[in-house]
Amino acid sequence: MNNLVNILYIVAFGMFIYGLMGLTGPKTAVRGNWIAAIGMGIAVVATLIEVRDAATINWILIAAGLAIGVLLGVPPAKRTKMTAMPQLVALFNGVGGGTVALIAWAEFIETDGFSAFQHGEEPTVHIVVGSLFAAVIGSVSFWGSLVAFLKLQELLNKNVEKAFVKNARIFQLTNIVLLVFAVAVSIFIGIKSTPGEGTSMWLIVLVLVAAGLMGLFVVFPIGGADMPVVISLLNALTGLSAAAAGLALNNTAMIVAGMIVGASGSILTNLMATAMNRSIPAIVFGSFGGGSDAGVAADASGGTVKATSAADAAIQMAYASQVIVVPGYGLAVAQAQHAVKDMATILESKGVEVKYAIHPVAGRMPGHMNVLLAEADVEYDAMKEMDDINGEFSRTDVTIVIGANDVTNPAARNDPSSPIHGMPILNVDESRSVIVLKRSMSSGYAGIDNPLFTADRTSMLFGDAKKSVNSVIEELKAL
C-alpha cells in the first residue's frame, strides 16, 4: 500500500508542476489550474489512504471538513467579479496560513507541548522547529492577508489607514519587538519540548498572538501602490509555513506543495519588487502613499485640465499609425475589457496597430491586467511588459490610459520629493497624444498627484470607462 501512496504522490506533484507551467500564459492558464486542482485531489486521496489505519482518525470530521470547505470555497470563486478577485485571492491565501497555524497549535495540544509527539516518539529538531515556524508564519500570513482583504475591499476607515501610515515607524519598531518576543518564546518551547516535560499552553498562545499582531502591524501601514507585492509576499509565506508543517508532520504532500507555492511566490515577489526598483524590506518597512497627506488635488501642479469628447478621441485614433492601451484598476471596475477589445478590432480593421502596455503592479494583484485582457480574448502577443513597451511610446500617436493612475505618474521619474520617486513607470507622457479615461480628477490608489493629467499632450475623457469606450466605438463606426 505504501507503494501506491508514493505513486499517487508522484503523480500529484507532477501535476502541480505541469499545472504551474500552464499558468505562464493566458491560453493555457485555465487548463493548468484544472490540472493542478486534480493533482491536489489526488494528493488528498493519497494522504487519506496513508492514514486510514490510524486509531485517532475521525472520518466523520474529515468528511464534514471537506464538505464545509467546498461549500465555503466554490460559491465565492464562481460569483466573485473580476474587480474583486484580488480580495478573494488575499482571503483564500489567509485561510491557508490560518489553517497551518491551527494545525501547529492542534499538534501542540495533542502532544502536550511536543513532549509526547506522535504518541511517544521523541520530538526531533525538525519536528519542533517546523511546527513553531509554521505557527508563527502561518499566523502572520492569516492576519496580514485579512488586513489586505479589508484594504482592497475598502472596508477600513480612511482615517484609521492614514493613522497607521503616519505612525508607520512606531509599528515597525513594535514589529521588531514582537518578532524577538515570538522567537524567544519559541526557543524556550523548543528547549522544554523533551519527553516527560510538558510545556504550558499559554506559551504557544502567546506566540500565536504575537505573530498575529505582527501580521496586522506589518500590512496596516503599507500603502496602496505596494499592495500587489504584499499579496505575493503573503502567498509565499503561506507556502513556506505549509512546507514547515509538512516537515513536522512528515507529510510529503504538504512539503512539496508548500515549497512550490513558497518558491514561486518568492520569485514573483522579487521580480515585482525589482520592477518597482525597490527591495522587499523597503516595501515591508515603508510604503508608497496609501492615504497619506500627499494625496491632494490632481491638478495641484497648476496645469490646465483639457477635456475631450468621444468624437475627438475617435478621430485621433482612427488616423493614428499606432495606439497603445494602458489598462489599470479603472478598467477592472468598469468591466471595460470587452469594449476595449472591440475598439481595438475596429482600429485594426482601419490599419491601426494596437498594443497593450502592462505594468507589473497595475491593478490590485500580480497579473491582474493580463487576466482581464485574456478574458476578453486579447492576443497574448499584444500584451507588452513595461520593459518591452517603454521604447514604443515616443513613436506612438495615441496612448489611451484607462484608470492606470500611479503606474503612469511622471513624478516617479521627475520629482525627487514624490513618495513614488524611483519607481519605474510606463512612459506614456512621451506619446504624441495621451487620452486619459477617468470618472473624475481624484488621485489613484496610492493617494498622490499625477502631473500627467495636466500635461500639454494630455486630454481627459471623463465618465465611466465602459460607456466612454462604447461611445468611442460608435464614433469610429461612423468614420
N, C-alpha and C positions, 0 to 999 in steps of 0.2 A: 504493500500500500504506500510505503514511503516513496517508492519509485514513481508511482502515479502522481503523488503530490508534487514531487520535484519536476516531473514533466509538465504538469499544469502550470507551475510557477514559471518555468522557462518559456512556455507558450505565452503566458500573460505578459512577461517582461518584454518579449519580442514585440508583442502588440503595442505595449506602451511606447516603445521606441519608434516603431513604424508609424504609429498614430501621431506622435510628436513631429515626425518628419513631414507628415501631411499638413500640419499647421503652418508650414512655411509659406504657403500660397493660398489665396482665396479659393482657387478652383478645387483644391484637394482638402480644404480645411474641414468641411462637413464630414467627409469620409474619414479623415484622420481622427476626428472627435469620436465618431462611432466606433472605430477600431479600438481606440484607447478605452472607451467605455466598456466594450465587450471584454477587453483584456482585464479590466478591473473586476468585472463579474466573474471571470474565470479564477482570478486570484482569491476572491471571496469564497468561491466554492472549494478551492484547494485548501484554504485555511479551515473551513468547516470540516472537511474530511480529516485534516490533520489532528483536530482537537476532538473528534467525535467520541473518543473513549474517555475523555477527562471527566472525573467524577463531579467537578464543580460546574460543568456546562449546564446552563438552563436554556433549553431550546425554545421555550415559550418567550422568554425575554429577547432572545435573538430574533425570533420571528416578529415580535412586536416592534423591536428597534428598526428592522428593515422596513416594515410597513409604515411606521411613522416617518422614517427618512424619505420614503417615496412620496408620501402624502404632502410632506412639507417642502420637498425639493422640486418635484415636477411642475406643479401649478405655477409657482413664480417664474420658473425658467421658460414656460410656454407663454405666459401672459405679459411678462415684463417687456416694455417697449425698449427700442434700441437706445433712446435717450437715457434710460435708467439702468442700462446694462453695467456701467461701472459700479454703481451702488450694489447691484446683485453680485458682481464678482467680489467686491470687498466683503460683503456679508457672508457669502459662501466660504471665502477664504478664512474669515474669522471663525466660522463654525468649525472648520478643520483644526485650527490652532487650539480652540477651546476644548475640542474633543481630546486632543493629545494631552492637554493639561489635566483633564479629568481622568484619563487613563492612568497617568502617572500618580495622581492622588489616590485613585482606587487601589492601585498596587501597593501604595504606601500603607493604606488602611488594612488591606488584606494580609500583608506580611508583617504587621506590627513594626513599621519603620524599617523595612527591608531586613529585619533581624532573622526572619524565617522565610526568606524569599523563595518562592516556588516550592513551598511545602518542605522546608528543612534544608534546601540547598544553600550553601554558603554564598552570600552576596558578593560577587566579584566586582572589581573596579568598574568594568564596563556596564554592569547592571545598575549600580548605584549612580554613577556619573551620568549614564544615559537617561535614567529616569528623572533625575534632578534637572538636567539640561532640558529635557522635554517639558517638564513642569514650568520652568522659567520662561523659555522661549515661546512655548505654546500659549501661556497666559499673556505675554507681551503681544503676540500676534492677534489673539482674540480681542483684547480691549483696544488695541491700536486700530484694528480693522473696523471695530464698531464705531470709533470716532470718525474714521474715514467715511463710513457709510452715512453718518449723521451730517458730515460736512457736505458730501456730494448731494445728499437729498435736501440740503439747505434747511435742516431741522434745528440747527443750532442758532441761538440768539446771536445776532451780529455783534452786539456789544460784548458778549462773552468771548467771541472769537478775537475781537480786537484786543481785549484784555490779555488773552493768552499770548498773542503776537507781541504786544507791547512789553510784556514781562517774560519774554522767551528765555532770557539769561537766567532768571530765577529758577525756572522749571528745568533748564539744562543742568544747573548745579544740583537741584533736587534729584534729578535722574541719576547723577553720578553717585549721590549718597544712597539712593535706593538700590543701584546696581551693586555697590560694595556690600551693602547690608544683605542682599539676596545671596550673593556669592559666599559671604562669610557664614551665614546660617546654613547654606547648602553644604559647605565644607564640614561644618560641625555635625550635620546629619549624616554625612558620609563617614565620618570618623566613628560615630556612635553606632553605625549600622553593622554591628558584628553579632554573630549568633548568641542569642540569650540576652541581648541588651536592646530592648525596645526603645524607641525614640518618641517623645511626647508629640501628640497630634498637633498641638498648636504651633510647633515649629514649621511644619510643612505648610500650614495655613498662612503663617507669616511670609513665607517665601512666595506663595501664590498671590497674596495681597500686594506685596512689594513689587512683584513683576507686573501685576495688573495696573497699579498706579504708574509704573514706568511706561507701560504701553499707552496709557492715557496722556501722560505728560510729554511723551515724545511726539505724538501726532497732533495734539491740540495746537501747538504754536506754528506748525508747518503751513506755509501759505499755499494758495490755490495752484500757482504755476508749478509747484513741486509735486502735486498730488499723484500724477501718473507714475512718477518714480517711487513714491511711497507705497502705492498699491503693489507694484512689482516687488519692492523690498519685503513687504509683509508676506507676500506669497512665497518668497524664497525662505523666509523664517519659518513659515508653517511647514514647508517641505523638510527643512533641516530638523525641526522638532519631531516630525513624524519618523524620520530616519533614526533619530536618537531613541525614541520609544521602541521602535522595531528592534534596535540593537539590544535594549534592555529585556525585551520580551522574547528575543530570539525568533522574531517573525520576519521571514525573508521578504514577504510582500511589502511590508511597511518600510523596510530598509531600502529596497530598490526603488519603490515608488517615491518615497520621501527624498532620496538622493536625486532622482530625475527632476522632481519639482524644485528642490533646493538649488541644484546646479543650473538648470535652465533659468530660474528666476534670478539667480545671482548674476549670470551672464547678461541677461536682459537689463537688469538694474544698472550694471556697469556701463553697458552700451548707451543707455539713455542718459546717465549722468555725464558720460564723455561727450555726448551730443549737445548737452547743455553747458559744456565747459566748466563743470563743477565736479567736486569729489563727493562721494557718498556721505562722509562725515559732515561736509559743508551743508548738505541738504538736510541731514538729520538735526544738526545743531544750528541751523539758520534757515531763513525762508525768503522766498521771492514774494513780496507783497502779502496778499491774503487778508485784506481788510484793514490794512494799516492806514495811517493818516495820509499816506501818499496818494490815496485814491480820491482825486478831486475831479473837477470837470474835465472832459476830454479835450476841450479846446483851450486849455489853460495856457498854451504856448502863444496865444494871441493871434493865431491864424484865422482865416475865414473858412467857414464850412460851406462847401458848394454842393447843393442838392442837384440831383439829376432825375430824369424820368426813364421809364422802361423803354420808350421810343428812342431816346438818345443813346441809351446803353445798347439797344439792339443794332442801331446804325453803326456805332463804333465797332462792335464785334463782327458784324456782317462783312465789313470791309477790312478786317484785320487779316494778317498772314498767320499769326499765332496768338492763341488765347490760353492763359493759364488760370485754372480754377484753384483757389486756396481754401479748402474746407476747414471748418472749425466747429466748436460746440454749437454755434448758432444753426448750422446746417442740421445737426442732430435734433435740436429742439424743434425745428420747423418740419422735420422729416422731409427735407427737400432734395434728398439724393436722387430720387427717381426723376424729379423735374429737371435737375441739373443734367442728368444723363440724356434726357430728351432734348434739352437745349444744345448739348454738345453734338448730338446726332444731326440736328438741323444745321449747325455751324459746319460740321464736317462735310455735309452734302453741298455746302457752298464753297468748299475748298479751303476752309479754315482748319488749321491744325490745333487740336485741343489737348492739353496736358493737365495733370493734377499734381499739385505740389503738396507733399505730405511732411509735416514737421514731426519729429519723434515724439513730442509731448502734446500734440494737438488733441483736443478733446479732454476726456477725464480718465482715460486708461490707455495703456500701451496698445497701439494698433487700432484705436477707436475709429479713426477716419478710414482706414483700409477696409474694416468690416462694413462700414456704412456704404462705401462706394461699391464694394463687391456685392452687397445686397441688391444694388441697382444694376448689376451686370456690367460695371465699368471694367474694361480690359485691364488686366494686371500690368501690362507693359506701359499703360498710360499713366500709372501712378508712379511718380518720381520722388525718391527720397531727397531730403534737403541738400545734401552734398552734390547730388546729380543734377538738381534743377536750378540751383542758385546762379549758375553761369548763364542760364537762359533768360533771366528777367530783363537784362539790359537790351536784348534784341526781341522782346515781346511787346506786341502792340497794346494789348489789353490784359490786365490781370483782374480777375473777379475774386474778391475776398468775402467769404460768407461766414461771418461770426468768428473768424480767427483773429482775435484782438492781440493777445500777448505775444504770439509767435511771429507777428509781423511788425512789431514795435521797433522802429529805428532807434529809439532811445537806448536799447540794449547795445547798440553799436556806437552811438554818438555822444551819449550823456553819461559821464562818469558818476554823476550823483543819482542816477536811476537805480532802484532796487534790483533791476534785472540786467544791469550793465555787465557785459561779458558773456551773456547767454547768446549762442548762435541763433540767428533768426532767418526767416525767408526774406530775401532781398527784394520784396515786392516794390519798394519805393524806387527801384531802378527802372521799372517798366515805363514805357512811354505814356501809358494811361492806367490809372487804378480806379476801379469801381468797388466800393465797399457796401455790402448789403447788411444793414443793421436796423433794429427796431427804433433805436434812439442813440444818443451820444454818450450813453453810460459806458463806464470803463469795463474792462474784462474781468475775468475771474481773479486775477492777481491784484485787482484794485488799483491800477496805476494808469496814468495818462498814455495816450498813443498819438504822437505828433503826426503819424501817417494820415489821420483823418482830416487834418487841416493843411496838408501839403498841396503845393500848386498843381500837381498832376492828379490829385485825388478828387473824386466826386462821390457823394453819398446817395445811395438809393434806399430810402427809408421804408420800413414796413416788414411784415412777416416774410421771411426768406422764400418760402414756397410760393406764396402769392406773387412776390416780386419776380421770381424766375418764370412763373407761368405767364405773367404779363409780358416779359421779355420774349417768351416763346411765341405769343400771339403776334407781337410786333415783327419778329423775324419771319414768320409765315407770310406776313403782308408785304415784305420787301421783295 
